[in-house]
Amino acid sequence: MQKVVVFGAGKIGSTIADLLAGCGDYQVVVADSSALALQRLGTGPTLETRQVDAADERALAEVLDGAFAVASAAPFHTTGLIARAALAAGAHYLDLTEDVATTRLVKELADDAASAFIPQCGLAPGFISIVTHDLTTRFDTLLDVKMGVGALPQFPANALNYNLTWSTDGLINEYCEPCEAIIDGALRQIQPLEDLEQFALDGVVYEAFNTSGGLGTLCESLAGRLRNLSYRTIRYPGHAAIMKALLHDLRLRERRDVLKDILENALPATFQDVVIVYASVSGQRDGRLVQETYAQKIYAAPLQGRLRSAIQITTAAGLCAVLDLLAQGKLPQQGFVRQEEVALADFVANRFGRLYAPQAPAQAAA
């Protein structure tokens, strides 16, 4: 069995560990600086835990010794430390980060790597890039590409119409950092929480607005080939207005630690969530203007006897499927690998990628 080190024992890291250890093909080591977080994980023949501080270079080197790959599900500000350790250990590197600056660093490290460096392996960026790129290959020429993803409570019960479903640090980061886009053929930096629009899916009304990081590397991959490319986060109506008041009017954008404390103490977590994935591409095909759209809803569901939220399932399955394809030799084995290099057909046929298949809402509560 191949050794895989998973950094981060939180909601997503624990799900990644369970999926990889449960398939029987990987020896999984979960590393985290928090002993309490590690105690919540079960262990077994294919799963063990190690308390490791990402800032401790010697400890990182020890836990990565002999590893086939390292998967970072740790906060985005530790990504550089883990990526550098993977480079030194000669291990393949995968992460979930949506942070643009962090991805640039990973790309730079990949230039000197003898192994593959594959950032942004989750949902958005991640699967949304794989789906969108597949749609673009069906056109002779491209015009406009719109992408959107939302992780939402099935039963919203507060003014924000939102529950915490993943990293609070990551959520705040994508609401605050500049967003990449292509507008009228030119690469632009646009502001988060802007360009608000509403749409309906299956009879439910949603709003969508700019957030940072969701495009992954698609701006670079599609540059010069289309007119407009944008990514928006999907929420229930009213969410963006309240977040703008908190971040701008109350200036919590400058005090992110305060905002994090407020959100984590005011918004309960939920396992009864739904993930919405939306991509729409228009362009010319056989001399005609054509549009193709992908829309999918994924719900919370039991995995290995335990209810997992939709965001846990989709994010963890995204990384596990890419790791599995890498181990099977279906992806480049060296250097920087973009999500759009992953074939959609290979992804959905994979044992982990199949978790993206259509499903009914889970009936059990967390």
C-alpha positions in Angstrom: 0.0 0.0 0.0 1.1 3.5 -0.7 1.6 5.9 2.2 -0.5 9.1 2.0 -0.1 11.9 4.6 -3.2 14.0 5.1 -2.6 17.3 6.8 -5.6 18.6 8.8 -8.0 16.5 11.0 -11.0 18.8 10.5 -14.2 18.3 8.7 -12.6 17.8 5.3 -9.3 16.2 6.3 -11.1 13.5 8.3 -13.4 12.7 5.4 -10.4 12.4 3.0 -8.7 10.1 5.5 -11.8 7.9 5.9 -12.2 7.5 2.2 -8.6 6.7 1.4 -8.1 4.4 4.4 -11.5 2.7 3.7 -10.6 1.7 0.1 -7.8 -0.5 1.3 -5.2 0.7 -1.2 -3.5 3.5 0.9 -1.8 3.6 4.3 -3.0 6.9 5.7 -1.3 9.1 8.3 -3.3 12.1 9.5 -1.2 14.9 10.8 -2.5 17.9 12.8 -1.1 20.2 15.5 -4.2 19.7 17.6 -4.3 16.6 19.8 -8.0 17.1 20.4 -8.8 17.1 16.6 -6.8 13.9 16.2 -8.5 12.2 19.1 -11.9 12.6 17.3 -10.6 10.3 14.5 -10.8 6.6 14.6 -7.7 4.6 13.9 -7.2 1.2 12.3 -4.9 -1.0 10.2 -4.8 1.6 7.4 -5.2 4.8 9.4 -2.9 6.3 12.1 -2.5 9.8 13.5 0.5 12.0 14.3 0.6 15.3 16.1 2.7 17.6 13.9 3.1 21.4 13.8 3.4 22.5 10.2 6.0 25.1 11.3 8.3 22.3 12.5 10.5 21.4 9.5 12.1 18.4 11.2 8.7 17.0 12.2 7.3 17.5 8.7 10.3 15.7 7.2 9.8 12.8 9.5 6.1 12.3 8.9 6.6 12.6 5.1 9.5 10.1 5.0 8.6 7.4 2.4 5.2 9.1 1.5 3.8 8.6 -2.0 1.8 11.8 -1.6 0.8 14.5 0.9 -2.7 16.0 0.8 -3.2 19.3 2.6 -6.5 20.0 4.1 -5.0 22.4 6.5 -5.7 26.2 6.6 -4.5 28.0 3.5 -1.9 30.0 5.4 0.0 26.7 6.2 0.0 25.5 2.6 3.4 26.9 1.7 5.1 25.1 4.6 3.5 21.8 3.6 4.2 22.2 -0.1 7.9 23.0 0.6 8.2 19.9 2.8 6.6 17.7 0.0 9.2 19.1 -2.4 12.0 18.2 -0.1 10.6 14.7 0.5 10.0 14.0 -3.2 6.3 13.3 -2.5 3.4 14.2 -4.7 1.5 17.2 -3.4 -2.2 18.0 -3.5 -4.3 20.6 -1.7 -7.7 22.2 -1.5 -6.7 25.9 -1.4 -8.8 28.6 -3.1 -6.2 31.2 -2.2 -4.7 32.7 -5.4 -1.4 33.8 -3.9 -0.8 30.3 -2.3 -1.5 28.6 -5.7 1.1 30.9 -7.3 3.6 29.7 -4.7 2.8 26.1 -5.3 3.3 26.6 -9.1 6.7 28.1 -8.4 7.7 25.1 -6.3 6.5 22.7 -8.9 9.2 24.0 -11.4 11.9 22.2 -9.4 9.8 19.2 -8.4 10.5 15.6 -9.4 6.9 14.8 -8.3 3.5 16.2 -9.3 2.1 19.3 -7.6 -1.7 19.5 -8.0 -3.3 22.3 -6.0 -7.0 23.2 -5.9 -8.3 19.6 -5.8 -11.6 20.2 -4.1 -15.0 21.5 -5.3 -14.4 25.1 -6.3 -11.7 25.3 -7.4 -11.5 21.7 -8.3 -14.4 19.7 -9.8 -16.0 22.9 -11.2 -12.9 23.5 -13.3 -13.0 19.9 -14.6 -16.6 20.1 -15.6 -16.3 23.6 -17.2 -13.2 22.7 -19.2 -15.0 19.6 -20.5 -17.9 21.8 -21.7 -15.5 24.1 -23.5 -14.0 21.3 -25.5 -17.4 20.8 -27.3 -17.2 24.2 -29.1 -15.5 25.4 -32.2 -15.1 28.9 -30.7 -15.9 30.1 -27.2 -17.8 33.3 -26.2 -18.9 33.3 -22.5 -18.3 31.0 -19.6 -20.1 31.3 -16.3 -19.4 29.2 -13.2 -21.0 29.0 -9.8 -20.9 26.8 -6.7 -22.7 27.1 -3.4 -22.7 25.0 -0.2 -26.0 25.8 1.5 -28.2 24.6 4.3 -31.2 22.7 3.2 -33.2 24.5 5.9 -32.0 28.1 6.3 -33.0 29.5 9.6 -31.3 32.9 10.1 -30.9 36.3 8.4 -27.8 35.2 6.6 -29.7 32.1 5.3 -26.4 30.3 5.9 -24.8 27.7 8.2 -21.1 27.0 8.6 -20.2 24.1 6.4 -16.5 24.3 5.9 -13.4 26.4 6.8 -14.3 29.8 8.3 -10.9 31.2 7.3 -11.5 30.1 3.8 -14.9 31.5 3.7 -13.7 35.0 4.9 -10.8 34.9 2.5 -12.9 34.3 -0.6 -15.3 37.2 0.5 -12.3 39.6 0.9 -9.7 38.9 -1.7 -9.8 40.2 -5.3 -11.3 38.0 -7.9 -9.9 37.0 -11.2 -12.1 37.2 -14.3 -11.8 37.7 -18.1 -14.0 40.6 -19.3 -14.2 41.5 -23.0 -11.1 39.3 -23.6 -8.9 41.0 -21.0 -7.8 39.5 -17.6 -9.2 41.7 -14.8 -9.2 41.8 -11.1 -12.7 42.5 -9.8 -14.1 43.0 -6.3 -15.8 40.2 -4.2 -19.5 40.4 -3.3 -20.2 42.4 -6.5 -22.0 41.7 -9.8 -25.0 40.3 -7.8 -27.5 38.4 -9.9 -30.5 36.1 -9.1 -31.5 32.8 -10.8 -33.8 29.9 -10.1 -33.0 26.2 -10.1 -35.6 23.5 -9.5 -38.0 26.2 -8.4 -35.7 27.7 -5.8 -34.4 31.3 -6.1 -30.7 31.9 -5.4 -28.3 34.8 -5.6 -24.8 34.7 -7.0 -21.9 37.1 -6.6 -18.1 37.4 -7.2 -15.8 35.6 -4.8 -12.1 34.9 -5.0 -10.3 31.7 -6.1 -13.1 29.6 -7.6 -11.7 29.9 -11.2 -8.5 28.1 -10.3 -6.2 28.3 -13.3 -8.9 28.6 -15.9 -8.1 32.2 -16.6 -4.6 31.2 -17.7 -5.8 28.1 -19.6 -8.5 29.9 -21.5 -6.8 33.3 -22.1 -7.2 34.6 -25.6 -10.0 32.0 -26.4 -13.1 33.7 -25.1 -14.9 36.9 -24.4 -16.0 36.6 -20.7 -15.1 34.2 -17.9 -16.4 34.5 -14.4 -17.0 32.6 -11.1 -19.7 33.4 -8.5 -20.6 31.9 -5.2 -24.2 30.8 -4.8 -26.3 31.7 -1.8 -29.9 32.3 -0.8 -31.1 35.9 -1.4 -30.1 38.6 1.1 -26.8 37.0 2.1 -24.5 39.3 0.1 -26.1 42.5 1.4 -25.5 41.4 5.1 -21.9 40.3 4.4 -21.1 43.6 2.7 -22.5 45.5 5.7 -20.3 43.4 8.1 -17.1 43.6 5.9 -17.4 47.2 4.7 -19.7 49.3 6.8 -18.5 47.7 10.1 -15.0 47.4 8.7 -14.6 43.7 9.8 -12.7 43.2 6.6 -9.8 44.8 8.5 -10.5 42.6 11.6 -10.9 39.1 10.2 -10.2 37.5 13.5 -13.2 39.3 15.0 -15.5 38.3 12.1 -14.3 34.7 12.4 -15.2 34.7 16.1 -18.7 36.2 15.4 -19.5 33.7 12.6 -18.3 30.6 14.6 -20.2 31.6 17.7 -23.4 32.8 15.9 -23.8 30.4 13.0 -24.3 26.7 13.9 -22.7 24.0 11.7 -25.1 21.6 9.8 -24.8 18.3 8.2 -28.1 18.9 6.4 -26.7 20.8 3.4 -26.8 20.8 -0.3 -24.0 21.6 -2.8 -24.9 23.3 -6.1 -22.6 23.1 -9.0 -23.4 25.2 -12.1 -21.5 25.8 -15.3 -22.7 27.4 -18.5 -20.7 27.8 -21.8 -21.8 29.5 -25.0 -20.0 29.7 -28.3 -20.1 28.6 -31.9 -20.5 25.0 -33.0 -21.0 24.1 -36.7 -21.7 27.7 -37.5 -24.5 28.1 -34.9 -24.5 29.9 -31.5 -25.0 27.2 -28.9 -25.1 27.1 -25.1 -24.5 24.1 -22.9 -25.1 24.0 -19.1 -24.2 21.6 -16.3 -26.2 21.8 -13.1 -26.0 19.4 -10.2 -27.2 19.2 -6.6 -25.4 16.9 -4.2 -26.8 16.3 -0.7 -25.5 15.1 2.6 -25.3 11.3 2.7 -23.9 8.4 4.9 -20.4 7.4 4.1 -19.0 4.2 5.8 -21.9 4.3 8.3 -21.5 8.0 9.2 -23.5 11.0 7.9 -21.3 13.4 6.0 -22.3 16.8 4.8 -22.5 17.6 1.1 -19.5 19.9 1.3 -17.4 17.2 3.0 -18.4 14.6 0.4 -17.8 16.8 -2.6 -14.5 18.4 -1.4 -13.0 15.2 -0.1 -14.1 13.2 -3.2 -12.5 15.7 -5.5 -9.1 15.4 -3.9 -9.4 11.6 -3.5 -10.4 11.0 -7.1 -7.5 13.1 -8.4 -5.0 11.3 -6.0 -6.4 8.0 -7.3 -6.0 9.0 -10.9 -2.4 10.1 -10.1 -1.6 6.7 -8.5 -3.1 5.0 -11.6 -0.8 6.9 -13.9 -3.7 8.8 -15.6 -2.2 12.2 -14.7 1.3 13.8 -15.2 3.7 12.5 -12.6 5.9 15.6 -12.4 5.5 19.4 -12.3 2.5 21.6 -12.0 -0.8 19.9 -12.9 -4.0 21.9 -13.4 -7.4 20.7 -12.6 -8.5 21.1 -16.2 -5.9 18.4 -17.1 -8.2 15.9 -15.4 -10.5 14.2 -17.9 -14.1 14.4 -16.7 -14.8 10.9 -18.0 -12.0 9.5 -15.9 -13.1 11.5 -12.8 -16.7 10.4 -12.8 -15.7 6.8 -13.5 -13.4 6.8 -10.5 -14.6 5.1 -7.3 -14.3 8.5 -5.4 -15.5 10.7 -8.3 -18.7 8.6 -8.4 -19.8 10.3 -5.2 -20.8 13.2 -7.4 -23.6 11.1 -9.0 -27.1 12.4 -8.6 -28.7 11.4 -5.3 -31.8 12.1 -3.1 -31.5 14.2 0.1 -30.5 12.1 3.1 -33.3 11.6 5.6 -31.2 11.2 8.7 -30.1 14.1 10.9 -26.6 14.6 12.1 
